[in-house]
Amino acid sequence: MACGEVEPSNRAEPRGAMGQRSDAIVNGTVVEPVDSGFALLTSHSGTCTATLHTNLWALTAKHCLDTYDRTYPYTLTLRMGSQVRRPWKLILHPTQDVAIILLSDPFIIAGSDHSFVRPLHPGTAASLNDSLLPVYGYGAYATDESGSGTLRYAQLRAYGYADSPHYLLLATTSGKQLGPGDSGGASIWRDVFSAECPLSHLPGCIAGISTHCTFVDGKPLPSTCTQLPAGYFRTWFYENIQPTNAATFVSQSIPTEVQAGQPFTVSITVRNTGAAAWTQDLAYRLGSQSRQDNTVWGVGRVGLDYFDMISPGSTKTFTFTAVAPDLDYTDTRVFQWRMLRESVEWFGEYTPRSIITVRGRYGDTPPDPEPTPCELNPSMCEQDPCYLRPWTCGPLEPEEQ
């Protein structure tokens, strides 16, 4: 069994004079897991905690994932309340005890599958020194290692030092401490003066990820437990995650000239470079641009096929029938598109801004208009200036009256 995990049976492991085990909240307070942003991670060898960064991305301790889990990530499960999700892929830190999990489907949090975000705290371990931090985990409740699988939290005193930037030490506080069964849980930072982690921002920022505890023989609680500070691996984390929705243009097949009012077939291929899979029921579509949402070509949206699931890295070719605008005389129109998730966001690259010539029904240029009678004989249309500006004319002479 990997160091720091609790087997599904919650069987306690014997330990020697000194040992390292993963973290759980001993004597902690029970927290409702729904909308918490913390999931119970069940692996091939035991259970840990996964801390959500967004609805689709999570963090855990790397040692929670054994060779089998890393080879077959889809065998892992993450449970938050009644919701169960599986990983799409795992990204392991090359040297530190932390791993990124990309989920195959997002968790629904507060009724949304895309709006949750819990940033990583940008500060160093030393910047968190002597802070009282709420720490969360699904591990044991008591020192006999019973009660794992229930989300709990406790306020623990944290200590960080400039000469140990990769350690955030958590001290036993009011009889509460981390314990077996919950590596991958997090401490949370909030500050009234922080723009990134404001006090009113409910998820807060991830201050550190729990990795192990050090026990001394004869003492029921560990002397200290350790987290990996988020600021220490923050750059690596953001370099390795993709935005939830992203797309790149691959190719298109469109005519350069069409006849006014006539249908024609086009195809546009885009690649999913984001983290989320595209499906019809999630309202992923191709939408018109230049101007956005225009229907110049008879349609403003092109949907996916019913059974489409465009996974990250895959391409989708949209083939559809457009209709040329009904012009009397030849002119040009812009043809451009972009991906969107309806009522959420537009995203990804635009297709090239293509100019299509639309041949008019009556030819290329309109005929010269017939001249008006006034244009033929301007004097016919001259008006009496006294009629236009009577105040400029003097009174009529008697003989004119």
C-alpha positions as CSV (number, residue, x, y, z in Angstrom):
1,M,0.0,0.0,0.0
2,A,1.3,3.4,-1.0
3,C,2.5,5.6,1.9
4,G,-0.2,7.8,3.3
5,E,-3.4,6.1,2.0
6,V,-6.1,4.3,3.9
7,E,-7.4,1.1,2.4
8,P,-11.1,0.9,1.6
9,S,-11.6,-1.3,4.7
10,N,-10.1,1.5,6.8
11,R,-7.7,-1.1,8.2
12,A,-5.0,0.6,10.4
13,E,-1.4,0.1,9.5
14,P,1.2,-0.6,12.2
15,R,3.8,2.1,12.6
16,G,7.2,2.3,14.1
17,A,8.8,5.0,16.3
18,M,8.7,7.5,13.4
19,G,6.5,7.3,10.3
20,Q,4.8,9.3,7.6
21,R,1.2,8.9,6.8
22,S,-1.3,11.0,4.8
23,D,-3.5,13.6,6.3
24,A,-7.1,13.6,7.6
25,I,-8.8,15.7,10.1
26,V,-8.7,14.2,13.6
27,N,-11.4,15.7,15.9
28,G,-12.5,17.9,13.0
29,T,-15.9,19.3,12.2
30,V,-18.2,17.6,9.7
31,V,-18.8,19.6,6.5
32,E,-21.5,19.0,3.9
33,P,-19.6,17.8,0.8
34,V,-22.2,19.2,-1.7
35,D,-20.8,22.3,-3.4
36,S,-17.7,22.1,-1.1
37,G,-15.1,21.8,-3.9
38,F,-13.6,18.7,-2.2
39,A,-14.0,15.2,-3.5
40,L,-13.3,11.8,-2.0
41,L,-10.7,10.1,-4.3
42,T,-10.9,6.3,-4.4
43,S,-7.9,4.7,-6.1
44,H,-6.7,1.1,-6.7
45,S,-5.0,1.1,-3.3
46,G,-7.1,3.3,-1.0
47,T,-8.7,6.7,-0.5
48,C,-7.5,10.3,-0.4
49,T,-8.9,13.7,-1.0
50,A,-9.0,15.7,-4.3
51,T,-9.2,19.5,-4.1
52,L,-11.0,21.2,-7.0
53,H,-9.5,24.2,-8.7
54,T,-12.4,24.5,-11.1
55,N,-15.4,22.3,-12.0
56,L,-13.0,20.3,-14.3
57,W,-9.6,20.4,-12.7
58,A,-8.4,19.0,-9.4
59,L,-5.3,18.5,-7.3
60,T,-4.2,15.7,-5.0
61,A,-1.1,14.2,-3.5
62,K,1.0,12.3,-6.1
63,H,1.6,9.4,-3.7
64,C,-2.2,8.7,-3.7
65,L,-1.8,7.3,-7.2
66,D,0.1,4.1,-7.6
67,T,1.4,2.6,-10.9
68,Y,-1.9,1.0,-11.7
69,D,-3.8,4.3,-11.2
70,R,-1.3,6.1,-13.4
71,T,-1.6,3.5,-16.1
72,Y,-5.4,3.3,-16.0
73,P,-6.6,6.7,-14.7
74,Y,-10.2,6.0,-15.6
75,T,-10.4,3.4,-12.9
76,L,-10.2,6.2,-10.2
77,T,-13.4,7.7,-8.9
78,L,-14.0,11.2,-7.3
79,R,-17.2,11.6,-5.3
80,M,-18.6,14.8,-4.0
81,G,-22.0,14.2,-2.4
82,S,-24.0,12.2,-4.9
83,Q,-21.9,13.2,-7.9
84,V,-19.3,10.7,-9.1
85,R,-16.7,11.6,-11.7
86,R,-13.7,9.9,-13.3
87,P,-10.4,11.3,-14.5
88,W,-9.6,12.0,-18.2
89,K,-5.9,12.2,-17.5
90,L,-3.3,12.7,-14.7
91,I,-0.4,15.1,-14.7
92,L,2.3,14.3,-12.1
93,H,4.8,16.8,-10.8
94,P,8.3,15.6,-11.7
95,T,9.8,16.1,-8.2
96,Q,7.1,17.2,-5.7
97,D,4.2,15.2,-4.1
98,V,1.4,16.7,-6.1
99,A,-0.7,15.7,-9.1
100,I,-3.2,17.4,-11.4
101,I,-6.4,15.6,-12.3
102,L,-8.4,16.5,-15.4
103,L,-12.0,15.1,-15.1
104,S,-13.9,13.6,-18.0
105,D,-17.0,15.5,-16.9
106,P,-17.2,18.6,-14.7
107,F,-18.7,18.7,-11.2
108,I,-21.9,20.7,-10.8
109,I,-21.3,23.2,-8.1
110,A,-24.0,25.7,-7.1
111,G,-26.0,24.7,-10.1
112,S,-23.2,25.4,-12.6
113,D,-20.7,23.2,-14.5
114,H,-18.3,26.0,-15.4
115,S,-18.4,28.9,-12.9
116,F,-16.5,27.5,-9.9
117,V,-12.9,28.6,-9.4
118,R,-10.5,28.3,-6.5
119,P,-7.2,30.0,-7.4
120,L,-3.8,28.9,-6.1
121,H,-2.4,31.3,-3.5
122,P,0.6,33.1,-5.0
123,G,2.5,33.7,-1.8
124,T,5.5,31.7,-0.4
125,A,5.4,29.5,2.6
126,A,7.0,32.3,4.7
127,S,4.1,34.6,3.8
128,L,1.7,32.2,5.5
129,N,3.8,31.9,8.7
130,D,1.7,31.9,11.9
131,S,-1.6,32.0,10.0
132,L,-4.6,30.1,11.2
133,L,-5.9,28.2,8.2
134,P,-9.0,26.1,7.6
135,V,-7.9,22.7,6.4
136,Y,-10.2,20.1,4.7
137,G,-10.0,16.3,4.3
138,Y,-12.0,13.1,4.0
139,G,-9.8,11.1,6.5
140,A,-10.1,9.7,9.9
141,Y,-12.0,11.4,12.7
142,A,-10.3,9.7,15.7
143,T,-6.8,8.6,16.5
144,D,-7.8,4.9,16.0
145,E,-8.1,5.9,12.3
146,S,-11.9,5.3,12.2
147,G,-14.4,7.4,10.3
148,S,-12.6,8.1,7.1
149,G,-14.7,9.0,4.0
150,T,-16.5,11.9,5.7
151,L,-15.5,15.5,4.8
152,R,-14.2,17.5,7.9
153,Y,-12.3,20.6,8.6
154,A,-10.3,22.2,11.4
155,Q,-8.5,25.5,11.9
156,L,-4.8,24.7,12.2
157,R,-1.8,27.0,12.9
158,A,0.6,27.1,9.9
159,Y,4.3,27.8,10.0
160,G,6.4,28.6,6.9
161,Y,10.1,29.6,6.6
162,A,12.1,31.3,3.9
163,D,14.8,28.6,4.1
164,S,12.2,25.8,3.5
165,P,10.0,27.1,0.6
166,H,8.6,23.7,-0.2
167,Y,7.2,23.0,3.3
168,L,4.2,24.4,5.1
169,L,4.0,22.9,8.6
170,L,0.6,22.5,10.3
171,A,0.7,22.3,14.1
172,T,-1.8,20.5,16.3
173,T,-4.3,23.1,17.3
174,S,-6.9,22.7,20.1
175,G,-6.6,18.9,19.9
176,K,-7.2,18.9,16.2
177,Q,-4.7,17.7,13.6
178,L,-4.3,15.8,10.3
179,G,-4.2,12.1,10.3
180,P,-4.4,9.0,8.1
181,G,-6.5,8.8,5.0
182,D,-6.6,12.3,3.5
183,S,-3.6,13.5,1.5
184,G,-4.6,15.8,-1.3
185,G,-6.8,17.9,1.0
186,A,-6.1,21.6,1.2
187,S,-5.7,24.6,3.5
188,I,-7.6,27.7,2.4
189,W,-6.4,31.3,2.5
190,R,-8.7,34.3,2.5
191,D,-7.8,37.9,3.2
192,V,-9.9,41.0,3.2
193,F,-7.1,43.0,1.5
194,S,-6.4,40.4,-1.3
195,A,-7.8,40.9,-4.8
196,E,-7.1,37.3,-5.8
197,C,-8.3,35.6,-2.6
198,P,-10.8,38.0,-1.1
199,L,-12.5,37.3,2.2
200,S,-16.0,37.4,0.5
201,H,-14.9,34.9,-2.2
202,L,-16.4,31.7,-0.8
203,P,-14.0,29.1,-2.3
204,G,-11.0,31.1,-1.2
205,C,-7.5,30.2,-2.5
206,I,-5.6,27.0,-2.1
207,A,-2.8,27.7,0.3
208,G,-1.3,24.2,0.4
209,I,-1.9,20.5,-0.4
210,S,-1.6,18.0,2.4
211,T,1.1,15.4,1.9
212,H,2.2,13.6,5.1
213,C,2.4,13.6,8.9
214,T,5.2,12.7,11.2
215,F,4.4,10.5,14.2
216,V,6.3,9.8,17.4
217,D,5.7,6.5,19.1
218,G,3.4,6.7,22.1
219,K,1.8,9.9,21.0
220,P,-1.8,9.7,19.5
221,L,-1.5,12.8,17.3
222,P,1.4,13.6,15.0
223,S,3.8,16.2,16.1
224,T,3.5,18.0,12.8
225,C,1.9,17.6,9.4
226,T,3.2,18.9,6.2
227,Q,1.7,20.6,3.1
228,L,3.2,21.6,-0.2
229,P,2.7,25.3,-0.4
230,A,0.6,26.3,-3.5
231,G,3.0,29.2,-4.3
232,Y,5.8,26.6,-4.7
233,F,4.2,24.7,-7.5
234,R,1.8,27.4,-8.8
235,T,3.8,28.2,-12.0
236,W,4.0,24.5,-12.9
237,F,0.3,24.0,-12.3
238,Y,-0.9,26.9,-14.5
239,E,1.6,25.9,-17.3
240,N,0.1,22.4,-17.4
241,I,-3.7,23.1,-17.4
242,Q,-5.7,24.2,-20.4
243,P,-8.6,26.5,-20.3
244,T,-11.9,24.7,-20.1
245,N,-13.0,25.8,-23.6
246,A,-10.5,26.4,-26.3
247,A,-10.3,25.7,-30.1
248,T,-7.9,26.2,-33.0
249,F,-8.8,26.6,-36.7
250,V,-7.7,23.7,-38.9
251,S,-9.2,24.2,-42.4
252,Q,-12.2,25.2,-44.4
253,S,-13.7,24.7,-47.8
254,I,-15.8,27.6,-49.0
255,P,-16.4,29.1,-52.5
256,T,-15.0,32.5,-53.5
257,E,-18.1,33.4,-55.5
258,V,-21.8,32.5,-55.2
259,Q,-25.1,33.4,-56.8
260,A,-27.5,35.6,-54.9
261,G,-30.2,33.7,-53.1
262,Q,-28.7,30.3,-53.9
263,P,-27.7,27.6,-51.4
264,F,-24.1,26.3,-51.3
265,T,-22.2,23.8,-49.1
266,V,-19.3,24.7,-46.8
267,S,-17.2,22.8,-44.4
268,I,-15.1,24.1,-41.4
269,T,-12.8,22.0,-39.3
270,V,-11.7,23.0,-35.8
271,R,-9.7,21.3,-33.1
272,N,-10.7,21.1,-29.4
273,T,-7.6,22.4,-27.6
274,G,-9.5,22.9,-24.3
275,A,-10.1,20.6,-21.3
276,A,-13.8,19.9,-21.8
277,A,-15.4,17.6,-24.3
278,W,-17.9,19.1,-26.8
279,T,-21.4,17.6,-27.0
280,Q,-24.7,18.7,-28.4
281,D,-26.5,18.6,-25.1
282,L,-23.9,21.0,-23.5
283,A,-24.7,23.5,-26.3
284,Y,-21.3,23.6,-28.0
285,R,-21.8,25.2,-31.5
286,L,-20.2,27.0,-34.3
287,G,-21.4,30.6,-34.5
288,S,-21.3,33.4,-37.0
289,Q,-18.9,36.4,-36.7
290,S,-18.3,39.8,-38.5
291,R,-20.8,40.8,-37.1
292,Q,-21.3,38.4,-34.2
293,D,-24.6,36.4,-34.4
294,N,-25.3,37.7,-38.0
295,T,-27.5,35.7,-40.4
296,V,-26.1,37.0,-43.6
297,W,-25.6,33.5,-44.9
298,G,-29.0,32.2,-43.8
299,V,-27.8,30.7,-40.5
300,G,-26.1,32.0,-37.4
301,R,-25.4,28.7,-35.6
302,V,-24.3,25.2,-36.6
303,G,-24.7,22.5,-34.0
304,L,-22.9,19.2,-33.3
305,D,-24.4,15.9,-34.4
306,Y,-26.5,14.1,-31.9
307,F,-23.9,11.4,-31.1
308,D,-20.8,13.7,-31.3
309,M,-18.4,13.9,-28.4
310,I,-15.4,15.9,-29.4
311,S,-12.8,15.1,-26.8
312,P,-9.8,17.3,-26.1
313,G,-7.3,17.0,-28.9
314,S,-9.9,15.8,-31.4
315,T,-11.2,17.7,-34.5
316,K,-14.7,18.4,-35.7
317,T,-15.7,19.2,-39.3
318,F,-18.9,21.2,-39.5
319,T,-20.5,20.6,-42.9
320,F,-23.6,22.7,-43.6
321,T,-25.7,24.5,-46.2
322,A,-25.5,28.3,-46.3
323,V,-27.6,30.6,-48.5
324,A,-26.2,33.6,-50.3
325,P,-27.9,36.9,-49.5
326,D,-30.5,38.0,-52.0
327,L,-28.8,40.9,-53.7
328,D,-30.0,42.7,-56.8
329,Y,-26.5,43.6,-57.9
330,T,-23.1,42.1,-57.3
331,D,-21.4,42.9,-54.0
332,T,-19.1,41.2,-51.4
333,R,-19.9,39.8,-48.0
334,V,-17.6,38.6,-45.1
335,F,-17.7,34.9,-44.1
336,Q,-16.3,34.2,-40.6
337,W,-17.1,31.8,-37.7
338,R,-16.0,30.9,-34.1
339,M,-16.8,28.3,-31.5
340,L,-19.0,29.0,-28.5
341,R,-20.8,27.4,-25.7
342,E,-24.3,28.8,-25.7
343,S,-25.1,31.2,-22.8
344,V,-21.5,30.6,-21.4
345,E,-18.8,32.1,-23.7
346,W,-17.3,32.4,-27.2
347,F,-13.9,30.8,-27.3
348,G,-10.9,29.8,-29.5
349,E,-9.6,31.1,-32.8
350,Y,-11.7,32.8,-35.4
351,T,-11.9,31.2,-38.9
352,P,-10.1,33.4,-41.5
353,R,-12.0,36.6,-42.5
354,S,-13.0,35.4,-46.0
355,I,-14.5,37.7,-48.6
356,I,-17.1,36.0,-50.9
357,T,-18.4,37.7,-54.0
358,V,-22.2,37.5,-54.3
359,R,-23.4,37.8,-57.9
360,G,-26.5,39.9,-58.1
361,R,-29.7,38.9,-59.8
362,Y,-29.6,41.7,-62.3
363,G,-25.9,41.9,-63.0
364,D,-22.8,43.3,-61.6
365,T,-23.6,47.1,-61.5
366,P,-26.9,48.9,-61.4
367,P,-27.8,51.0,-64.6
368,D,-27.5,54.8,-64.5
369,P,-30.8,56.3,-63.3
370,E,-32.9,58.3,-65.7
371,P,-32.5,62.1,-65.2
372,T,-35.4,63.9,-63.6
373,P,-37.2,66.8,-65.3
374,C,-35.5,69.3,-63.0
375,E,-32.1,67.8,-63.9
376,L,-33.0,68.2,-67.6
377,N,-34.2,71.8,-67.2
378,P,-33.2,73.3,-63.9
379,S,-35.1,76.6,-64.6
380,M,-38.4,74.6,-64.4
381,C,-37.7,74.0,-60.7
382,E,-36.6,77.4,-59.6
383,Q,-38.8,79.0,-57.0
384,D,-39.6,82.7,-56.4
385,P,-37.1,83.9,-53.7
386,C,-39.9,86.1,-52.1
387,Y,-41.9,82.9,-51.7
388,L,-39.0,81.2,-50.0
389,R,-38.0,84.2,-47.8
390,P,-40.8,86.8,-47.8
391,W,-39.1,88.9,-45.0
392,T,-36.4,89.8,-47.5
393,C,-38.8,91.4,-49.9
394,G,-40.2,94.9,-49.5
395,P,-44.0,95.8,-49.4
396,L,-45.8,95.7,-52.7
397,E,-46.3,99.0,-54.6
398,P,-49.9,100.2,-54.9
399,E,-50.1,99.5,-58.5
400,E,-49.0,95.9,-57.7
401,Q,-51.8,95.4,-55.2
